[in-house]
């Protein structure tokens, strides 16, 4: 799903607020927060092939003398009658040398200017990336800490729900004296009674219509006969045991896991075998709740409605009969049967995936829900109210967690999942999802991830952030992340240092002697003719060779550079990046590298040394001319001298360090929505973890 701004009239405006709570009205064009002023500004994007009002040609502020020297060496003065242009640029280059000499003399004469220049240089070369200058200022819908205010409405009776209940609230018990089945809510009686838990699908028991009560009574009679045939005199079935009041229903939903854990046996009531046994099993297996009902049970058996035989079965047999996604569900079955134990987080992740796939009436996380049809299966199969819980899947999943959350009718799957993650902090599911790059990034709640393009699992991620809460819009509010701003309007002037070399230092100093030699020679030529002519000739010779000398002196291997994150729309070549950053160089020292494994387009070299292949540039160009045209971007990191090609719907303006995986850091690239004070995930890159130390810690940010 591609993220796009809503279509509105041209005169539509929005209002955003800065950190001082001052409003600013602007249009719907993409904007960013200036890292230096904190002011919201219109985003201008440099592009390989500019199109549109907000895109400009690639520009740079690299050292102009270096750029002129490279141009003079790269262009012949006699080619294509370019001699006049070449001479003009040569004179401009020599003037740059003269200006540097004049500036040095002024600094020697006025020492205060030296101090001022030094302070400016220190401020510019901070050794840190430009910070992200905006913080989340809204209110949390649900907070991790009880000290924070939560806007979530707590329903009546929610605080009275026990943390754990080892027994069901109600059982249906057979009275042998009166020969009838009666509901029992007496706790002492329930504790001493062994019972059967009933698992079924509503369509196998009854249909909504004029015969509803008759079919329901027939199903109940079948259950009674089967339970007595199994030598039990009590059972739990949601059709009869789920309460009528809102408070009772929430208790029953919260304690579903305890019901099936505590049952001596779980009986699966299937439809009529005459309709097809496979169809009955598949119909039952596709329900949301059947997976936790089966996995949490100590023993299982099943019965078809039109047969009297009750057959026991194992989890392995159940998986073969009812479950269709063998790879995921077989691993879960192996874990719960003790054959192949899984780590806790891996097991919970597989359970989540399996339950999410069973949501018959649910919608894709983060996507808008479809028109609501009548929704019947909530707690087992009984409708809890006229409107079912939208977070049904999370409530089915929470039975496998140590700490559960109280059901709330006003929340959806995503907000409930965040609350469940916060309640079980050791698992940190939501924090891990932030660092993953799903195949589809949803428009809302973009932090949610079902998969990862890089092939990592949820348990492979080591999160570096903590979720503080979730907003009413489903945005995740995180704390503890490091963030940096991405520059899009042009290439800035980069402060950098090359490897020390006495030879280069001497050669780099020689061009600046040309003008002093010329000036001194002209000054003494009347008094000392021979000496004056010699100095003039020396000065001219140095001026002639100064482009060669200047370029050579600046062509060493770069050992340190001011950290910058620079973005370009389109696929730009490595040579063009080096030219725009440092003005170019002559020598055998590369100044930028392709990432071997950091982006969607990464191609590692197969040699003895780790590195990125040049092929990814060609792959990115092909993608930019194909179906992804207009959505391919390049990110240049001057700290690690690495460049990344990636796909995004909009240019990301913020880079956040959120976790680690596979020996690299996970950096989330986000665009900004200043009107709602949220960030939107556009892509995720795998970058060297050490560059995160060059990013400043930011406050709370909302990822929505």
N, C-alpha and C positions, 0 to 999 in steps of 0.2 A: 504494500500500500504506500503510495507516494504522498509525502506530506506537502500540502499546499495551503496557502492563505485562502480564506474564503473569498468568493467573488462578491464584490460590493461596488457601490457607485464610486466614481472618482472623487467625489467631495466627502466621502466617509473619512472620519478621523477617529483616532483613539487617544486616550490620555494615559500617560505614564507618570511615575513619581520617582524623583531621585532619592538619595539617602537622607536628604534634609526635608523630605516630604513635600517638595515643591513640584507642582504639576507642570507638565509639558504636553502640548497638543501637537500631534503630527499625523501623517498619513499612514497607510498600511504597508508602505515599503519596508523591506528588511532593514533593521537598525542594529546598532551595537552600542555598548557603553564604553566611552573612551577610558583607557587605563590610566591616563594622566590627569584628566579633569573630572571623571565620573559623570560626564554629561552624555545623554543619549544622542547619538548622531546617525545620520543616514549612512548606510554601508556602501562604500565604493569598492568595487572588485576589479583588480587587474586580471586581464585574461589574455590567453594566447591568441584567441580570435574574438575580440570584443563585439558584443551585440547588446543593444539595450542601453537605456540611459544610465544605469548604475555601473556599467562596465567600461573600463578604460584600457588602453594599451599598457603593456608592461613598462614600468619606469623604475629607475634606481637612483640612489644617492651615493654610489660608490665613488671612491677617490677619482676626481676628474683627470688629474695628471696621469694616473695609471691607465684610465680608459683611453686617453689621447695617445699615450705611448703604445698601447696595444694596437690601436687603429693605424698608427703610422707604420708599425712593423708588419701589419697584416695587409696593407694596401700599397701597391707599387705606384709611385708618382707618375709613371709613364703609361700606366694601363688605362685605357679608355679616356685618354686626355684628362686625367684627374690631377694633373700637376698643380693647378692653381688651388684646388681644394686641399691637396696634400700640403702645399706650402703654407696655406692659411692655418691649418691645424698645427703645423710644426711651429709657427710663430706663437700660436696660442699656448702650446706646450712650453715653449721657452719662457713665455711671460709668467706661466704658473711657477716655474723655477725661480724667476726673479721675485715674484710676490712672496714666495717662501723666505727668500733671503731678506727682503725688507721686513717681513713679519718678525724674523729672528732678531734683527737689529733693534726693532722697536721694543721687543720684550727685554732685551739686554738693557736698553736705556730706561725703560719704565718697569721696574721689578714688580710693581703692584699688579700689572697686567698679567705677569707670569703666575702670580698667586691666584688671580681670578680664573685664568685659563685652566690652572691645575684643578681648582674646585669644580669647574664645569666638567672637566674630563672625568673626575672622580664620580660626579653625579651620573654622567652618561654611562660610564662603564661600571655598573653596579655589580655585575656578575650574576644577576637574577633576570628571569624573564619578566616581561611587563605583566603586572598583576591583573586579575579580574576584579573590577572595582564595584561590584554590586552585590548586595546581600538579600536574602529572603526576609521580607518584612511582614508577611501575612500571618494568619492564625492557623494552627494545626486543627485538623478534624479529629485525629486520634494521635496522641503523643505517647512516646515510650515512657517518659518519666511521669509519675503521678503528680510531681510538682508543677508540671506545665498544664496550662489550660487546654482542654480539648472541647471543640465545638460539637462533638458527636453527642447526639441525644441518647441518653441511657433509658431504655424502656423500663416500664414498671416491672419489678420483680427480677430484673437482670442481676442486681447485686446480691440477691438471695440464692443464686444458683451455687451449689457446692462445688468446690474445686475438683474433687473426685467423688464419684458415687459407685461403690462396688456392687450395688444391686439395683435393679430397675425400680422405678417409682410405683408401678402397678403390674400385677400379674393376673392372668385369668386362671383360676383354680377350680378344679372339679369338686363339687360337694356330693360325696357318695350317698348321703342320707336322702337328700332331695333329688339326687341324680340330675344335677344341673351345673352349668359353668357360671361362676360369678367373678366379677372383678374384685381384686383384693389390694388394698393400699396399706394394710397394716405391715409396718416395717419388720416387726419381730417374726411375723409369719413368713414374709418374703425371704428373710435371711435363712430360715430353716428349710426352705422348699427348693428342691431341684426342679429345673424347668427346661423346656425346649424353646429355642428362639426360631421363629418362622421367617423365612426369606422367600419372597415371591415377587411377581410382576403384576401390576394392577390389571393389565389386559388379559392375564390368564385367570383372574379371579372374577371379574365383573366388567360390565360396560355401562357407561353413562346413558341412561335412557329409562323408559317406563319399567323395565325389568330389573332395575338396579338393586332394589331391596331383596328381590327373590334370589338373584344371582349371588348377592353378598351373603345371604343366609345359607345358601347351598355351599359356598366356599367355607364358611365358618363351620358348618356341619362336617365337611370333609376333614378339616383341621382337628375337630374334636375326636372324630373316630380314629384318625391316624395317631394322635397323641396317646390316646388310651391303648391303642394297639402296641405302642412302643413302651408300655408299662410306666408312663408318666401321668401325673395328674395336674400338671400346671404348664402353661406356655406363655410366651410373650409374642404378640403380633401387633404391629403398629395400627392395624385396622381397628383394634379394640382397646389398646393400651395407651395410645397417645391422648393426652388430655384435651379438654375442650377450651380452657382459658388460655390466654396468651402466655401467662407465666408458666403454666404446666407444659405447654408445647415446647417452650424454650428449654426447660429442664430435660425433657425427653430427648430433644435434639442434642443437647450438650452431652448427655449420658449414653448415647447410642453405642459407643465403643464398649462401655462397661456392660451393657446388656449382652452382647455377643461374646465378650470375654467370660462372663459369668455363667453363661448357659452350659448345661451339661451336654447339649447336642443342638446342632443347627439343622433344621429340616427345610430343604428347598422344595417348595411346592411349585411344580411346573404345570404347563397347560396340558391339553389333551394330546396324547401321543399320536392320535389319528391325524392330527394336523402336521405331523412330521417331528420326529424327536430332535433332529438337528436344529430345526427352526425354533423349537421350544427352548433349547439350550442357548442358542445365540440371542434370542429375545431376552432371556433372563440375564445373560452375561453382559449385555450392553447397558444395563442400568448403572446409574452413578453409585448406588449404595451396595451393590452386590459384591464388589471387590473387598471393601472393608468387612462386610458381613462374613465372607468366607475366610479371609485371612486371619481374622481375630477369633475365629471359632476353634474350640478344642477338638470337636468331632463334627463330621458332616455326613448327611444322608439325603437322598432325594426321592421324590414320588411324583408320578404323573397323575393328573386328575382322574383319568379314566382307567387307572390300574390300582390294585390294592397292595402291590408289592412296594416295600420300602427298602431301598438299596443303599448300603454305606459306600462311601467313596473317599479317596484321598485327594489332597490338593493337586497332585500330579494328574490324576484322572479328571478332576474338575477343569484343569487348565486345557486339557486336550478336548474336552467336550464343549466348554463355554467361551473360551477366550480365543480371539483371532489374531492378536498381535503377539506372536510367539516370542520374539526376541526380548521385548521388555517384560512381558508378564511371566515368562519362564524363569527369568532371573529373580523376580519377586517370589515366585513359588519356591524356588530352590532356597532362597534366604529364609523364608518362614517355615520351611520343612526341616531346616537344619542341615541340608545337604551342602549348600555352598553359601556360607555366611557373607554378607555384604557389610561394608562400613555403614555406619548409621546414616550419614548424609547421602551416600549413594542410594541406599535403600529408600529413603524418603523421597529422593528425586525421582526414582523410577515409579514409586507409588503415585506421586503427583502427576507424572506423565500419563500413567494408565487411567487415573480417575478423570483427568481433563479430557481424554479421548472418549469417555463414556457420557459426556454431558449431552443428553438428548435434547434438552431444551435450552441449553446455555449457548452463549455466543463466544466468539473469539476474544480473548483477553485484550482489553484496550480498544476494541471496536465497538461501534454503536450496536445496541441490541436490536434484533429484528422485532417486528410487531408481535406483542406478547400473545401467544395462543394460550388456551387453558392449560395450566401446568399442574399436574397431579402428583408426580412423585417427588416428595420432599423428604420427610422422615419415613424411610422405607417407601411406601406408596400412598400414604394417606395425606391429603391436602391439609396443611396446617392452618391455613386461613384462605380467604378468597384470593389473596395474592401470595405466591410462594416466595421463599427466601431466594434472592438473586445470587447469594454467595453459597449456594448449595454444594458446589464441588469442594470448597474450602472446608465446610463443616463436615463433609464426608472424609476429608483428608486428616482433619485435626485429631481424629481418634488414634492415629499412629504416633502422635507427638506426646511428649511428657507433659507439656503445659498447653491447655486449650484456651480458646477465647470464648467469650459469651456471645451467643448469636445476636445479631442486630439486623432488623428488617430493612434499615435504610442504607446498608452498605452493599457494594457489589463484590465480585470475586477479587478484584485487585486490592481494594482497601482491606478486605478481610485477610488476604494473603499477607499484606504488610503487618497487620496486627498479629497474625500467627507467627510471623518471622520475629517480630519484636518480643513476643512472649517467650520464644525459644531462642534466646540470643546466641547460644553456642552454635546453632546451625547457620545463622546469618544468611538465610536464603535470599532475601531481598538485596542485601549488600552484594552478594555474588552475582546476582542477575544484572546489576548495573554495569559490571565490567564485561559483559558478554555482548557480542554483535550478532543479533538474530537475523535470520534471512529476511524477515519482514519487520520493519520498525513501525509501530502503530502511531496514529496521530496523537492519541491521548495515552497517558501512562507509558511513555516510551521506554521506561526503565525495565519493563517486563520482557523476559527472554525465555523462550521455550527451547531454543537451540543456539548454536554458536557457529558462525561461518568458519572460524579457525579450528573447529573440531574439538574444542575443550568441553569438558563436563563441568557441571556446577561445582563439584567437589575439587576440581583442579584449581579453582580461583581462590587466592588468599586475599580477602578484602582488606583495604586500608582505610575504609570509611565506616561510619556508623549511622544507621537510620535514626533520625530524631523523631520522625512521625510522618504522617500522610495528610495531605490537604483534602478539602472537600472535592476538588477536581480529580483526585487520584494521583496527584504529583507526590513524588517521594522527596522528603526533606532530609538531606544528608549533612553530616558534620564531619570535620576532620580531613577534608580533601584539600589537596594542593591544586591550584589552578593558575593558568596563564592565558593572557590574551593573544589572539592570532592577528597578525597585521595583514591586511588585504589590499590597501590602496597602492602600495609600491614596495620596493626593496629599500630598507633604510640603510644609512651608512653604518657599517659594522666595524666596531673596534676589535682588532685582532692582533695576534702576535705570532711571528714565524719562528722557526727553529734558529737558535743563535749560530751565526757563522761570521768569523772575522773577515773572510773574503767578501761576503755579501755586504757587510757593514761598510767596508772600505769602498767597494764599488758603488754602493748607494750614496755615499757622501760625495763622490767625485762630481756628479752632474751639478751640484750646488756650487762648485768652485768656478763654473764657466762664467757666470756673470761678474763675480768679483774680479776674475782675471781680465775680462773685457774692460770693465770700468777702470781698473787700475792701469791697464795698458793704455787706454785712451787718455788717462790723466797724466801719464809720464812720457807720452810719446814725443812731446816737444823738447823735453829736457834730456830724456834717455831714449833716443830713437830705436836703437837695436833692442833694448829691453822692452820698450813699449810694443814694438811689432811682434816680438816673441810671445808676450802675454796675450796679445790680441789673437794670434794664430792658435795658441793653446786653448784659449776660450772658445774660438769658433770650432776647433776640432772636438772639444768636449761637448759643445752644443749639438754638433752633428751626430755624435754617437750617444748622446744622453738618453734617447728613447730606449736603446739597447741596454744601457747601463741601469736605467731606472727600472725597467721590467725585470731584469735579472735579479736586482736587489730585493724585489718584492715577490719573487717566485719561490720562496722557500716553503717547506712544509708547515702548515698552520698548526700550532700547538695549543692555542687558546683563542677563543672568540667570544664576543659579547652574546649571551643567549638571546635568541630571537626565534619565534615561530612565525613563518611567513607563508601566506597562502597565495596560490595562483589558480585561476580557473582554467582547466584544460591540462594537457600533458606537456610539460616543458622539459627540454633536454637538460642533461647534467652540465654540458658546456655552457649553455645559456644561464643556468643558475650560478655557476662559478663566475661568469662575466659580470652578472648583475650584482653579485654580492661583493666581490673583491676587485672588480675592474679587470679581471683576466690575469693570466700568468703564462710564462714560458718555462717549461721544465718538465720533469718527470714526477712531480708530486701532485696527485689528485687532491682536490679540495672538497669534493662532495662524493658521497657513496650512496649506492642503492641499498635499500634495506633487504636483507636476505629472507626475513620471515615476518615483517611487521605490518603488512597490509594485504588486501585482497589480491593485489597484482604482484605480490612478491614471488620471485623465482630465485632460489638459492643456487650458488655456483657448486659444481660437482668436484672441484679440485681439492687440493690438500688444505687450503685456507678458506675459512668461512667468509662469505661475501655475497652480495646481491648481484644477480645477472643483469646485463644490459637489456635483455629481452623484455623486461617488464615495461620499459619505456615504449617499445613497439606495441606491446599488448594494450597498454593504456591508450595509445593513439588510436588503435583499432576500435576499442570500446567507445572512445569519444566520438568516433565517426559512425557508430552503429546505433543500436537501440538505447544506449546510455548517453547519447549525445547531449551535451549541456549539463551533465551530472558527474563528470570526471574532474577531480581536483588534484592539485599537488601541494603537499605540505613540506616545507623546508625547515629543518632544525639545525641551527648554526652551532648549537652546543655539542651535538654528537656528529655534526657534518653529515647528516643523513637526510635523504629525501624519500617521500612516500607518495604513491599514487593511490587514490581511494575514490569510492563512489559515495555521493551524498545528494540529498534532495535540494539542500540549500547550503551556502558557504558557512561552515562552522566558525564561530568567532571566539570560542572558549575551549581550552584544552584542560581536562581535569584528570589527575592521577587518582585512580580509584582502587587499584589492586595489582596483584602479581600473578603470573601464570607462566609455566614453562621457561623460567629463567629470564623473563622480560616483564616490564610493567604494562599494565593495561591503562591506556589513556583514552578517555571518552571525549570525542569532539562534539561540541554542542553549538547550536544556534540560539539566539536570545529572543525572548518574547517579553519585551519591557513592559507591555501593557498589563500583563498578568504576573509579572515578576517571576518567570519560570524559564528554565533552559530546556531545550529539546535535543535529544540525542540524534546526531546525524550519522556518526560512524564511530568505530573504535579501532585504535591502532595499538600495535605491540611495539613499544619503544624501550630503549635502555632505562632500567629502573633508576640509575644514578641521576638522570636529568631531573627527576622529581625534586631533588635537593636544591635545584635552582629555581623552584617555584615557591611562591609564598603561600602560606596557609590562608585559606579563606574561611569566612564564617558559614552560616547555614546557606545552602543553595537548594532550590527546588527543581527537581528533574521531572517534568511532566509532559 
